[in-house]
Amino acid sequence: MRLALTILTMVAALPAGSAMADDDCFVPMADWKPRGAVATMAADLGWTVRRIKIDDGCYEIIGTDAEGRQIEATVNPSTLKILAIEARDNDDRRDRGQEDRSDD
């Protein structure tokens, strides 16, 4: 009986786990903008880029913002829309926020 309850619990949790992964970018590589465009977008916002990497199909910018806070920003690779920003101020506190900025 315990085994059946354990299996039922695991099966019920599977859809919830996949729903949490909505921050992934599902964009064909042919539609991606080059890293140089990402760096230019970040510079236009006053950011200093330390690293641009790919994570879960999205660009991730690691650097500092115009106020000097450390940031990690998730960017859609085809639209260069900022999907999420995690900022850490000098007191090592994290501010997580959704930004609705786009490169339109």
C-alpha contacts under 8 A as a table, 3 or more apart, distances in Angstrom:
res1	aa1	res2	aa2	distance
1	M	4	A	5.17
1	M	5	L	6.39
2	R	5	L	5.11
2	R	6	T	6.11
3	L	6	T	5.07
3	L	7	I	6.16
4	A	7	I	5.20
4	A	8	L	6.08
5	L	8	L	5.03
5	L	9	T	6.07
6	T	9	T	5.15
6	T	10	M	6.26
7	I	10	M	5.14
7	I	11	V	6.16
8	L	11	V	5.17
8	L	12	A	6.14
9	T	12	A	5.15
9	T	13	A	6.26
10	M	13	A	5.14
10	M	14	L	6.50
11	V	14	L	5.47
11	V	15	P	8.00
12	A	15	P	6.80
12	A	16	A	7.76
13	A	16	A	5.34
13	A	17	G	6.40
14	L	17	G	5.24
14	L	18	S	6.55
15	P	18	S	5.25
15	P	19	A	6.21
16	A	19	A	5.07
16	A	20	M	6.49
17	G	20	M	5.37
17	G	21	A	7.09
18	S	21	A	5.47
18	S	22	D	7.72
19	A	22	D	6.07
20	M	23	D	7.86
21	A	24	D	6.21
23	D	56	D	7.84
23	D	83	L	7.74
24	D	56	D	5.08
24	D	57	G	5.98
24	D	58	C	6.53
25	C	56	D	6.49
25	C	57	G	4.84
25	C	58	C	5.15
25	C	76	N	6.38
25	C	77	P	7.65
26	F	57	G	6.34
27	V	31	D	6.70
27	V	32	W	7.23
27	V	57	G	7.31
27	V	77	P	7.25
27	V	78	S	6.94
28	P	31	D	5.58
28	P	32	W	7.04
29	M	32	W	5.26
31	D	77	P	7.77
31	D	78	S	5.54
32	W	77	P	5.02
32	W	78	S	4.52
33	K	37	A	6.38
33	K	38	V	7.51
33	K	77	P	5.91
33	K	78	S	5.51
33	K	79	T	7.73
33	K	80	L	7.69
34	P	37	A	5.47
34	P	38	V	6.86
35	R	38	V	5.00
35	R	39	A	6.25
35	R	52	I	7.42
36	G	39	A	5.02
36	G	40	T	6.14
37	A	40	T	5.02
37	A	41	M	6.13
38	V	41	M	5.11
38	V	42	A	6.23
38	V	80	L	6.88
39	A	42	A	5.12
39	A	43	A	6.15
39	A	49	V	6.98
39	A	52	I	7.91
40	T	43	A	5.04
40	T	44	D	6.13
41	M	44	D	5.12
41	M	45	L	6.53
41	M	80	L	7.80
41	M	103	D	7.72
42	A	45	L	5.17
42	A	46	G	6.54
42	A	47	W	5.25
42	A	48	T	7.25
42	A	49	V	7.10
43	A	46	G	4.98
43	A	47	W	5.16
43	A	48	T	6.54
43	A	49	V	7.73
44	D	47	W	7.39
45	L	65	D	7.82
45	L	66	A	7.41
46	G	65	D	6.25
46	G	66	A	4.84
47	W	63	G	6.96
47	W	64	T	5.57
47	W	65	D	4.30
47	W	66	A	5.42
48	T	63	G	5.53
48	T	64	T	5.19
48	T	65	D	6.40
48	T	66	A	7.73
49	V	52	I	7.27
49	V	61	I	6.72
49	V	62	I	6.11
49	V	63	G	4.48
49	V	64	T	6.66
50	R	61	I	7.68
50	R	62	I	5.62
50	R	63	G	4.65
50	R	64	T	7.76
51	R	61	I	5.98
51	R	62	I	5.11
51	R	63	G	6.63
52	I	59	Y	6.67
52	I	60	E	5.66
52	I	61	I	4.68
52	I	62	I	6.31
53	K	59	Y	5.75
53	K	60	E	5.23
53	K	61	I	6.64
54	I	57	G	6.10
54	I	58	C	5.52
54	I	59	Y	4.65
54	I	60	E	5.81
55	D	58	C	5.34
55	D	59	Y	6.27
55	D	60	E	6.30
57	G	77	P	7.90
58	C	74	T	6.43
58	C	75	V	5.84
58	C	76	N	5.48
58	C	77	P	5.75
59	Y	74	T	5.86
59	Y	75	V	5.05
59	Y	76	N	6.42
59	Y	77	P	5.87
60	E	72	E	6.61
60	E	73	A	5.50
60	E	74	T	4.61
60	E	75	V	6.11
61	I	71	I	7.68
61	I	72	E	5.49
61	I	73	A	5.05
61	I	74	T	6.54
61	I	75	V	7.62
62	I	70	Q	7.61
62	I	71	I	5.82
62	I	72	E	4.64
62	I	73	A	6.69
63	G	70	Q	5.71
63	G	71	I	5.45
63	G	72	E	6.70
64	T	67	E	7.71
64	T	68	G	5.40
64	T	69	R	5.23
64	T	70	Q	4.37
64	T	71	I	5.36
65	D	68	G	5.30
65	D	69	R	5.52
65	D	70	Q	6.58
65	D	71	I	6.48
66	A	69	R	7.54
68	G	89	D	7.74
69	R	87	A	6.32
69	R	88	R	5.63
69	R	89	D	4.69
69	R	90	N	6.43
70	Q	87	A	5.69
70	Q	88	R	5.09
70	Q	89	D	6.45
71	I	85	I	6.77
71	I	86	E	5.54
71	I	87	A	4.30
71	I	88	R	6.16
72	E	85	I	5.76
72	E	86	E	5.14
72	E	87	A	6.48
73	A	82	I	6.87
73	A	83	L	7.49
73	A	84	A	5.68
73	A	85	I	4.30
73	A	86	E	6.25
74	T	82	I	5.96
74	T	83	L	5.42
74	T	84	A	5.18
74	T	85	I	6.36
75	V	80	L	5.55
75	V	81	K	5.59
75	V	82	I	4.51
75	V	83	L	5.49
75	V	84	A	7.34
76	N	79	T	5.70
76	N	80	L	4.96
76	N	81	K	5.34
76	N	82	I	6.49
76	N	83	L	6.67
77	P	80	L	5.49
77	P	81	K	7.92
79	T	102	S	7.42
79	T	103	D	6.97
80	L	102	S	6.57
80	L	103	D	6.14
81	K	100	D	7.42
81	K	101	R	5.98
81	K	102	S	4.32
81	K	103	D	6.19
82	I	85	I	7.45
82	I	99	E	6.08
82	I	100	D	6.51
82	I	101	R	5.75
82	I	102	S	6.43
83	L	98	Q	6.30
83	L	99	E	6.19
83	L	100	D	7.00
84	A	96	R	7.70
84	A	97	G	6.07
84	A	98	Q	4.55
84	A	99	E	5.75
85	I	96	R	6.11
85	I	97	G	5.51
85	I	98	Q	6.13
85	I	99	E	6.71
86	E	94	R	6.76
86	E	95	D	5.81
86	E	96	R	4.52
86	E	97	G	6.34
87	A	94	R	5.63
87	A	95	D	5.13
87	A	96	R	6.37
88	R	91	D	7.72
88	R	92	D	5.59
88	R	93	R	5.37
88	R	94	R	4.47
88	R	95	D	6.22
89	D	92	D	5.46
89	D	93	R	5.75
89	D	94	R	6.81
90	N	93	R	7.46
